[in-house]
Amino acid sequence: MSAHWLLPTRLAATTLAAVVMCACTSDPERQHPTSTSTAPAAPAKGDRPECADIVGRFSRALSKVRSEPPVERLAEIRAAAVEAGEDPAGCIAERLDTMVIEQRRRLVRLSLDGQEAAPAAIYECPELGPNFRCAGARADDTAHLGELTSGSAVSDSGTVRMEIAADYKPTATTFYLLKTPGGSLEVAELPLKLTPPLYAVVVIVKEDDGGHVKYVWLLRAR
């Protein structure tokens, strides 16, 4: 297991508006049922006949992924996607996204009184838009995440700490608190003593290539 270290907390106070963008994901299209039968759901993208070649190339490239530390493993997964070739039909997009997010969870971790809390969402984007909106392949739905999950229950005596994988060295990492679902983001320092009501912890990571990663954890007082 990789060593972890507590991130520094050199942050200046600022106030920013919360994200107000809704991500809408449709279910696979289905035919309308008749009085006697219901048609099966459309096949997943990776199962379509036209996806066979790139899915095969991606699977073969993934067989070369050997590293365990998340930094190296993430790089190898991305290299496998490049080796598989262009994917205009999105045949491997969902599978790749799942694998990338799995490693992202290992790079930056949040704990409540020593117990790890899973992020509600992780977004990647080349640059940040207004109100820290991370406009990437997945729509940033920070403002509405609380409608989808209740988040982790915490007390006002809880202590929040953030850890980062020892070999992960982003250009910058900034921590914010979102006090209410419709409130403003406030810069915070860690470790942090929770004071309810607390809605979310948002971490913005800027990487060496200039891209950004946005982590969101939902926390609620008991």
Beta strands, then each sheet from edge to edge (+ up, - down):
strand 1: 4-6
strand 2: 15-17
strand 3: 108-112
strand 4: 115-117
strand 5: 121-125
strand 6: 152-154
strand 7: 159-165
strand 8: 172-178
strand 9: 184-187
strand 10: 192-193
strand 11: 200-206
strand 12: 212-221
sheet 1: 1+ 7- 3+ 4-
sheet 2: 1+ 7- 10+
sheet 3: 2+ 9- 8+ 11- 12+ 5-
sheet 4: 2+ 9- 8+ 11- 12+ 6+
end
